[in-house]
Amino acid sequence: MTITEQIVHLSRVEFWLFFLLALAATLCSFWFAFRYITLARLVENTPTARIDFAQQGYVELNGTAIALNGNPISAPLSGRECCWYHYKIEKKGNKNWRVVEQQRSSHPFLLKDDSGICQIDPDGARITTRERKVWYGSTPFPVAAGPTKISPTKKGWGEILMRDIGLVSRYRYSEELIRPNDFLYAIGNFKTPDEIDHGHRRDKTTREILRAWKLDRPRLLARFDRDRNGEIDQDEWQQARLAAAAESGREYRRERPGEAPHSLSDTGSSSQPYLISTLPQFDLVKRFKLISAVSIAAFFIAGGIGVWMFGIRLGG
């Protein structure tokens, strides 16, 4: 029986199920094509700014990745030093791989260009990296420090099949990294904190200090209960607030010398996506356009299948 005859003999429920699947694939492909060509044009058309001269708002930056305070973090699977990581552990099932665990770093890092330094908050960002490794093992967590490049002559083909290709191994590990001194492209919400922002931060720290003091009531009374009646009256509480504000100011001044004067974060708007990449702009645009082209091809294929099925059904 040919495919055409099979479609004609499908039950009504089966036909509409396959037709709706083709329609869903068509719509999804159209959305992906539109989304990625929009991203490509956004990257192409947004001018690159220099950090110390950038205006507030949606800004594109190029520079070098630097660990915050010069202290890189460690990637959980491989242990390599990095500024940001995303890892995934998958377990092999009967037919496919099932995700067991994955985690994405939320630790901020820095972007540096020839004019200044900007703190990058990775939360909410679409991150594309060059540094991606995949390897296999037989334990839920990798016991080695990650994939190593060893020539086939130095180990048996059985080990290659088991560890490197995953035909025998039950677990697959993947890891993406942004490493110190990597090239970094970023586009997002650029902000230079003003005195109002600094004031809000100091006030928040003051409230946290007062909250901690309240939890240690004996110490609070010993320090601020001047009349020794076992209670903190209004005047004494005002003295506690002034002391907490002074301590907050000292703590804030200690933190500020190492603080980046600018920050880049998520815009919260789908029309202004937050992108971070270790790929140069040209390569990033090329990748987005390739995904868009594949999606357009899938759109025509899925749409053609749907129209063809409907035509055969009507004709049958």
PEFEN-V25055 format. One record per backbone hydrogen bond with DSSP energy under -1.0 kcal/mol. CO is the residue of the C=O (numbers start at 1). NH is the residue of the N-H. Records with the same first field share a line. If there is no record, write none. Layout:
BEGIN
CO = NH / NH
END
This chain:
BEGIN
2 = 6
3 = 7
4 = 8
5 = 9
11 = 15
12 = 16
13 = 17
14 = 18
15 = 19
16 = 20
17 = 21
18 = 22
19 = 23
20 = 24
21 = 25
22 = 26
23 = 27
24 = 28
25 = 29
26 = 30
27 = 31
28 = 32
29 = 33
30 = 34
31 = 35
32 = 36
33 = 37
34 = 38
35 = 39
36 = 40
37 = 41
38 = 42
39 = 43
40 = 44
41 = 45
42 = 46
50 = 53
51 = 54
57 = 190
59 = 188
60 = 49
61 = 186
63 = 184
64 = 112
65 = 181
66 = 110
67 = 70
68 = 71
73 = 82
75 = 79
80 = 75
82 = 73
84 = 178
85 = 105
86 = 176
87 = 103
88 = 174
89 = 100 / 101
90 = 172
91 = 98
96 = 93
98 = 91
101 = 89
103 = 87
109 = 120
110 = 66
111 = 118
112 = 64
116 = 113
118 = 111
119 = 264
120 = 109
122 = 125
126 = 276
128 = 278
130 = 132
131 = 177
133 = 175
135 = 173
137 = 171
151 = 154
156 = 160
157 = 161
158 = 162
159 = 163
160 = 164 / 165
161 = 167
163 = 136
170 = 92
171 = 137
172 = 90
173 = 135
174 = 88
175 = 133
176 = 86
178 = 83 / 84
179 = 182
182 = 65
184 = 63
185 = 277
186 = 61
187 = 275
188 = 59
189 = 265
190 = 57
191 = 263
194 = 198
195 = 199
196 = 200
197 = 201
198 = 202
199 = 203
200 = 204
201 = 205
202 = 206
203 = 207
204 = 208
205 = 209
206 = 210
207 = 211
208 = 212
209 = 213
210 = 214
211 = 215
216 = 220
217 = 221
218 = 222
219 = 223
220 = 224
221 = 225
224 = 226
233 = 237
234 = 238
235 = 239
236 = 240
237 = 241
238 = 242
239 = 243
240 = 244
241 = 245
242 = 246
243 = 247
244 = 248
245 = 249
246 = 250
247 = 251
248 = 252
249 = 253
250 = 254
251 = 255
252 = 256
256 = 259
262 = 119
263 = 191
264 = 121
265 = 189
274 = 126
275 = 187
276 = 128
277 = 185
280 = 284
281 = 285
282 = 286
283 = 287
284 = 288
285 = 289
286 = 290
287 = 291
288 = 292
289 = 293
290 = 294
291 = 295
292 = 296
293 = 297
294 = 298
295 = 299
296 = 300
297 = 301
298 = 302
299 = 303
300 = 304
301 = 305
302 = 306
303 = 307
304 = 308
305 = 309
306 = 310
307 = 311
308 = 312
309 = 313
310 = 314
311 = 315
312 = 316
END
